[in-house]
Amino acid sequence: MDTAHPSFPILVALFVLLLGVTSSQPYEEFLQCLEFHDSNITSIVYTRANSSFSSLLESSIRNPRFDTSATPKPLLIFTPRQISHIESAIRCSRAHRIQIRVRSGGHDYEGLSYSTISPSLTFLVLDLRNLRAIQVDVPSKTAWAQAGATLGELYYAIAAESRTLAFPAGMWPTVGLGGHISGGGYGSLLRKHGIAADNVVDAQVVDVEGRILDRASMGEDLFWAIRGGGNTFGIVIAWKIKLVPVPATVTACTVTRTLEQNATEIVHRWQYVVDKLPNDVFFMVVLNSVANPVQANATTIQASFNSLYLGGIEGLIPMMDAKFPDLGLRRENCVEMSWAKSILYFAGFPLNSPLESLLDRTISATGSAKFKGKSDYVKEPIPISGFEGIWEKLKEVGVQTGGLILASYGGKMSEIPESSIPFPHRAGNIYQVEEVAFWVEDGVEAADGYLNWLRGLYEYMTPYVSKNPREAYANYRDLDIGRNGGGGEGDYRRARSWGSSYYKNNFDRLVRVKTAVDPANFFRNEQSIPPLSSWR
């Protein structure tokens, strides 16, 4: 992934060549174009010469793996304060052949919301941090939220108005709404209410012509595509979302078991139960290597069972005793709280953390650790022998430097047709798997070691996961499964390698929508939907 990136003078020369200008500052004509549309617009443009450029760029890089000198940098960062600024940016970028990368929270798993794998690409980052207004309408159970808002900001705004309304999206507060909903967006309410994109009722999009469209003016095809088909059809600037009912009190639980505490058998049994539990229960299991508590200088495998129940402890314990007694869930494993507080609980915040913690936009899920993630879907229970092989793979790396996260499906997810929105992973899935590696060491050699380990784990999982296609979750972007050209140049046949994994049979419809709304493929990246004109 890391590639050497040319010196600034070389980039200047490249840009001058592309634009056919002789200016010593490659962005000068682009800025003049912006200023033509709005004389005050240049105050929100940060070039490399600006003292705030580096700190602004780094402020939303959530994976330190892409915060290195070798990572290609944008020509400039544009932070619009109003929608008209985005219209101008699109028009001027098209006129001067500058590619746009859109960033809301910066959690893109491959860094493509603020970077590229092509060191010669001339691009800007459109950072939506200033567009994060949220309006909650309790009587209609809806909200308008701008794409630059984080999940934490949305949850805080909802909680300020109602303890019994929520939005079924992710469990990490600093994830940006723009990208999260564009890729589907799942969280602890998926078995009860589906995913984030299932609960969008309107949107505002700036299209390739700079027009502001809502659901009525964009048409149902484009509205279908933006709800899970990726940020490749235009720039979504706001979502109108349907809020869902939750009890005033929910219950969050954590139970940990090691191999010495029968973890293998409990995880194995979990597979036969989890998708058949009442829709009010969500289960997530984290599997990783930990220090052995009873044997010095040794490791073991720990399974951490994390669950959310939409109700109180008194209703949960007897139900779990009846349906999943193997876990041995007890009252002391559980805490009652509001749904908004459960977000902080699953994000690892202390129990006494104030709800205002949801507003902190600086928190990274992995701290200073670099990471790489991959994803799978399991349709048939993995046998005990399969888990024993997973344990061996996890023991190959250091304590808590690699793992798997299993997220329960079933419930509402099995009731929604695969073609309802682009996100197709519905009936037939017991759970989703995220395979992940973390490391703190610097350098290419260290990164390659962890990446190779993760790819080995992914290869090991092949017999146990979905096939034809091997499905993957678009929000866990993984360039290993395929990519477009270095500058995002589309190729329909090439794109099917990753497109069918993310979207299954919905991929071709996404291509048709792309062809209709952006035939020249202006909005593109290394994993964007190509138009049919890319057929070769």
ZAMARGU-4260 file (C-alpha; in steps of 0.2 Angstrom, whole numbers, plus 5000, padded with zeros to 4 digits):
<rodrens>
0) 5000/5000/5000 | 5014/5012/5005 | 5022/5019/4989 | 5035/5032/4987 | 5028/5049/4983
5) 5036/5062/4972 | 5043/5078/4978 | 5033/5094/4978 | 5042/5101/4963 | 5038/5086/4953
10) 5019/5087/4958 | 5019/5105/4953 | 5026/5100/4936 | 5013/5087/4934 | 4999/5098/4938
15) 5005/5112/4926 | 5006/5099/4913 | 4988/5093/4916 | 4981/5110/4917 | 4991/5117/4902
20) 4996/5132/4912 | 5013/5140/4917 | 5009/5146/4934 | 5022/5142/4947 | 5007/5138/4959
25) 4997/5124/4952 | 4982/5128/4961 | 4981/5146/4956 | 4969/5144/4942 | 4958/5133/4952
30) 4957/5146/4966 | 4953/5159/4954 | 4939/5148/4948 | 4932/5146/4965 | 4934/5165/4969
35) 4924/5168/4953 | 4909/5159/4961 | 4911/5167/4978 | 4924/5180/4983 | 4925/5173/5001
40) 4928/5155/4996 | 4947/5155/4997 | 4946/5157/5015 | 4941/5139/5017 | 4954/5132/5006
45) 4970/5126/5013 | 4985/5123/5002 | 5001/5115/5006 | 5009/5132/5009 | 4996/5135/5023
50) 5003/5132/5041 | 4987/5123/5046 | 4987/5111/5031 | 4996/5096/5039 | 4987/5097/5056
55) 4970/5098/5047 | 4974/5083/5036 | 4980/5073/5050 | 4965/5078/5062 | 4954/5065/5053
60) 4966/5052/5049 | 4959/5037/5059 | 4972/5024/5054 | 4990/5029/5057 | 4995/5017/5043
65) 4991/5031/5031 | 4999/5045/5041 | 5016/5044/5034 | 5027/5054/5023 | 5025/5040/5009
70) 5006/5042/5008 | 5001/5053/4994 | 4994/5070/5000 | 4981/5081/4992 | 4985/5097/4983
75) 4973/5106/4994 | 4960/5103/5007 | 4943/5112/5005 | 4931/5114/5020 | 4915/5121/5013
80) 4903/5130/5025 | 4888/5130/5014 | 4881/5120/5000 | 4885/5133/4987 | 4904/5130/4991
85) 4902/5112/4986 | 4894/5117/4969 | 4908/5128/4965 | 4921/5115/4970 | 4913/5102/4958
90) 4912/5114/4944 | 4930/5120/4946 | 4937/5103/4949 | 4929/5097/4933 | 4936/5112/4923
95) 4954/5109/4929 | 4954/5090/4930 | 4956/5088/4949 | 4949/5073/4957 | 4939/5075/4973
100) 4940/5064/4988 | 4926/5067/5001 | 4929/5065/5020 | 4917/5066/5034 | 4924/5056/5048
105) 4940/5049/5040 | 4937/5031/5045 | 4939/5024/5027 | 4948/5007/5030 | 4960/5010/5015
110) 4962/5029/5017 | 4954/5033/5001 | 4943/5047/5008 | 4959/5058/5010 | 4972/5049/5000
115) 4975/5038/4985 | 4986/5023/4980 | 4993/5033/4965 | 5007/5045/4969 | 5005/5055/4953
120) 4986/5058/4955 | 4981/5077/4957 | 4967/5077/4970 | 4959/5088/4983 | 4951/5083/4999
125) 4933/5090/5002 | 4932/5089/5021 | 4914/5091/5027 | 4918/5095/5045 | 4909/5112/5044
130) 4893/5104/5037 | 4886/5094/5052 | 4870/5102/5057 | 4857/5090/5065 | 4838/5094/5067
135) 4828/5081/5076 | 4809/5081/5074 | 4802/5070/5088 | 4783/5070/5083 | 4788/5064/5065
140) 4801/5052/5072 | 4813/5059/5059 | 4829/5069/5058 | 4839/5079/5045 | 4858/5077/5048
145) 4872/5084/5037 | 4885/5072/5031 | 4899/5080/5041 | 4891/5075/5057 | 4898/5060/5067
150) 4888/5046/5074 | 4891/5052/5091 | 4885/5070/5087 | 4869/5062/5080 | 4866/5051/5095
155) 4869/5065/5107 | 4856/5076/5097 | 4843/5062/5097 | 4846/5059/5116 | 4844/5077/5120
160) 4826/5076/5113 | 4821/5059/5118 | 4827/5044/5128 | 4815/5032/5118 | 4821/5036/5100
165) 4837/5030/5092 | 4845/5027/5075 | 4851/5010/5069 | 4869/5014/5064 | 4887/5010/5070
170) 4894/5009/5088 | 4910/5020/5086 | 4906/5039/5089 | 4918/5047/5078 | 4913/5039/5062
175) 4906/5051/5049 | 4888/5050/5043 | 4892/5053/5025 | 4902/5038/5022 | 4894/5027/5035
180) 4877/5027/5027 | 4884/5027/5010 | 4891/5010/5013 | 4876/5003/5023 | 4880/5006/5041
185) 4877/4992/5054 | 4876/4993/5073 | 4868/4985/5088 | 4850/4988/5082 | 4852/4979/5065
190) 4842/4963/5071 | 4828/4974/5077 | 4827/4988/5064 | 4840/4984/5050 | 4855/4995/5045
195) 4857/5014/5044 | 4854/5014/5025 | 4837/5005/5027 | 4831/5019/5037 | 4834/5034/5026
200) 4819/5043/5019 | 4826/5057/5009 | 4843/5065/5005 | 4852/5080/4998 | 4865/5077/4984
205) 4875/5088/4974 | 4877/5080/4957 | 4891/5081/4944 | 4883/5096/4936 | 4883/5105/4953
210) 4864/5103/4955 | 4856/5101/4972 | 4844/5086/4972 | 4832/5079/4984 | 4823/5062/4983
215) 4810/5069/4972 | 4821/5077/4959 | 4835/5064/4959 | 4823/5050/4956 | 4821/5033/4964
220) 4836/5025/4955 | 4848/5037/4961 | 4840/5037/4979 | 4841/5018/4979 | 4860/5019/4974
225) 4866/5031/4987 | 4859/5021/5001 | 4873/5008/5002 | 4881/5009/4985 | 4896/5020/4990
230) 4900/5039/4988 | 4902/5038/4969 | 4886/5045/4962 | 4888/5063/4968 | 4891/5071/4985
235) 4878/5068/4998 | 4877/5083/5009 | 4863/5078/5021 | 4852/5063/5025 | 4834/5063/5031
240) 4833/5048/5043 | 4819/5038/5051 | 4821/5037/5070 | 4816/5020/5078 | 4809/5016/5095
245) 4819/5009/5109 | 4815/5006/5127 | 4820/5020/5140 | 4831/5007/5148 | 4842/4994/5138
250) 4854/4981/5145 | 4872/4979/5139 | 4882/4964/5145 | 4900/4957/5143 | 4905/4939/5147
255) 4923/4933/5144 | 4929/4916/5142 | 4946/4908/5138 | 4950/4891/5131 | 4953/4885/5149
260) 4935/4891/5152 | 4927/4881/5138 | 4927/4895/5125 | 4929/4884/5110 | 4912/4875/5114
265) 4903/4891/5119 | 4908/4900/5103 | 4903/4884/5093 | 4886/4884/5101 | 4884/4902/5099
270) 4882/4900/5080 | 4867/4889/5082 | 4858/4901/5093 | 4862/4919/5089 | 4852/4922/5073
275) 4837/4914/5081 | 4836/4924/5097 | 4822/4937/5099 | 4825/4952/5088 | 4828/4962/5104
280) 4845/4954/5106 | 4861/4958/5097 | 4877/4948/5100 | 4895/4952/5095 | 4910/4941/5099
285) 4928/4947/5099 | 4941/4933/5098 | 4959/4937/5101 | 4975/4931/5109 | 4978/4936/5127
290) 4991/4932/5141 | 4987/4916/5149 | 4981/4921/5167 | 4986/4904/5174 | 5002/4900/5165
295) 5017/4912/5165 | 5024/4917/5148 | 5010/4909/5139 | 4995/4914/5128 | 4978/4908/5127
300) 4962/4913/5117 | 4949/4924/5124 | 4931/4925/5118 | 4922/4941/5123 | 4903/4940/5121
305) 4896/4958/5120 | 4877/4959/5119 | 4863/4972/5119 | 4846/4969/5125 | 4831/4981/5122
310) 4824/4979/5139 | 4829/4977/5157 | 4840/4964/5166 | 4824/4955/5173 | 4818/4951/5156
315) 4835/4946/5149 | 4842/4933/5161 | 4828/4921/5161 | 4827/4922/5142 | 4846/4918/5140
320) 4845/4904/5153 | 4832/4896/5142 | 4840/4899/5125 | 4858/4900/5128 | 4863/4892/5145
325) 4880/4888/5139 | 4885/4906/5141 | 4881/4907/5159 | 4875/4925/5159 | 4873/4932/5176
330) 4867/4949/5183 | 4884/4955/5187 | 4889/4954/5169 | 4876/4967/5164 | 4872/4985/5166
335) 4856/4994/5163 | 4857/5011/5154 | 4849/5022/5140 | 4852/5017/5122 | 4863/5032/5119
340) 4874/5027/5134 | 4876/5009/5127 | 4886/5017/5112 | 4899/5023/5125 | 4899/5006/5133
345) 4903/4996/5117 | 4916/5009/5112 | 4925/5005/5128 | 4921/5021/5138 | 4921/5020/5157
350) 4903/5018/5164 | 4903/5035/5172 | 4907/5044/5156 | 4895/5058/5153 | 4884/5058/5137
355) 4895/5073/5131 | 4909/5061/5127 | 4899/5057/5111 | 4903/5074/5105 | 4922/5071/5105
360) 4927/5070/5087 | 4946/5066/5090 | 4945/5048/5097 | 4952/5034/5087 | 4946/5016/5089
365) 4964/5010/5088 | 4973/5024/5096 | 4991/5025/5089 | 4990/5007/5082 | 4989/5005/5063
370) 4977/4992/5056 | 4970/4983/5042 | 4953/4974/5041 | 4944/4962/5030 | 4927/4955/5031
375) 4917/4939/5028 | 4899/4931/5030 | 4896/4915/5038 | 4880/4905/5032 | 4884/4888/5040
380) 4891/4885/5058 | 4910/4883/5058 | 4915/4866/5066 | 4925/4865/5081 | 4940/4859/5071
385) 4939/4875/5061 | 4939/4886/5077 | 4954/4876/5083 | 4963/4881/5067 | 4958/4899/5070
390) 4966/4898/5088 | 4982/4893/5080 | 4982/4907/5068 | 4979/4920/5082 | 4993/4913/5092
395) 5005/4917/5078 | 5004/4935/5082 | 5007/4945/5098 | 4994/4947/5112 | 4979/4958/5105
400) 4987/4962/5089 | 4975/4952/5078 | 4958/4945/5080 | 4940/4942/5073 | 4924/4951/5077
405) 4908/4941/5074 | 4892/4951/5073 | 4875/4942/5074 | 4863/4943/5060 | 4845/4936/5058
410) 4830/4945/5064 | 4825/4960/5053 | 4840/4958/5042 | 4832/4941/5036 | 4816/4950/5032
415) 4822/4964/5020 | 4825/4958/5002 | 4843/4959/4995 | 4838/4971/4981 | 4829/4983/4993
420) 4845/4994/4993 | 4863/4990/4987 | 4868/4982/5003 | 4863/4964/4999 | 4869/4954/5015
425) 4852/4948/5021 | 4843/4931/5024 | 4855/4916/5025 | 4868/4924/5035 | 4871/4919/5053
430) 4884/4932/5057 | 4897/4944/5049 | 4915/4942/5052 | 4928/4955/5053 | 4946/4949/5052
435) 4958/4963/5058 | 4977/4966/5062 | 4984/4980/5073 | 5002/4985/5075 | 5012/4999/5083
440) 5029/4996/5074 | 5034/5008/5061 | 5041/5003/5044 | 5037/4993/5029 | 5044/4977/5035
445) 5033/4977/5051 | 5018/4982/5041 | 5021/4968/5028 | 5022/4955/5042 | 5005/4959/5049
450) 4997/4961/5032 | 5004/4944/5027 | 4997/4936/5043 | 4980/4944/5040 | 4980/4938/5023
455) 4984/4921/5029 | 4970/4921/5041 | 4958/4927/5027 | 4964/4912/5016 | 4962/4900/5031
460) 4943/4906/5033 | 4939/4902/5014 | 4931/4885/5017 | 4920/4892/5031 | 4912/4908/5023
465) 4901/4913/5009 | 4906/4908/4991 | 4902/4913/4973 | 4904/4927/4977 | 4914/4927/4993
470) 4904/4942/5001 | 4912/4957/5009 | 4905/4973/5018 | 4908/4989/5008 | 4912/4999/5024
475) 4926/4988/5028 | 4935/4993/5012 | 4948/4980/5006 | 4958/4983/4991 | 4965/4966/4992
480) 4949/4959/4984 | 4951/4971/4969 | 4953/4989/4963 | 4951/5000/4949 | 4965/5009/4941
485) 4977/5020/4952 | 4967/5035/4948 | 4951/5027/4950 | 4949/5024/4931 | 4934/5012/4930
490) 4934/4995/4921 | 4917/4986/4922 | 4925/4968/4921 | 4939/4972/4933 | 4927/4981/4945
495) 4916/4965/4946 | 4929/4956/4956 | 4926/4967/4971 | 4909/4974/4966 | 4900/4957/4967
500) 4908/4954/4984 | 4901/4970/4991 | 4884/4971/4981 | 4881/4954/4974 | 4867/4955/4960
505) 4865/4973/4964 | 4881/4978/4956 | 4874/4979/4938 | 4860/4990/4943 | 4873/5002/4952
510) 4883/5002/4936 | 4867/5007/4926 | 4864/5021/4938 | 4882/5027/4937 | 4881/5027/4919
515) 4865/5038/4919 | 4871/5051/4932 | 4890/5052/4930 | 4894/5044/4913 | 4911/5052/4912
520) 4916/5045/4929 | 4920/5061/4938 | 4917/5054/4955 | 4929/5040/4957 | 4941/5031/4967
525) 4950/5014/4968 | 4934/5006/4972 | 4920/5016/4964 | 4906/5010/4953 | 4912/5012/4935
530) 4900/5018/4921 | 4896/5006/4907 | 4907/5017/4896 | 4921/5008/4905 | 4917/4992/4896
535) 4933/4986/4887
</rodrens>
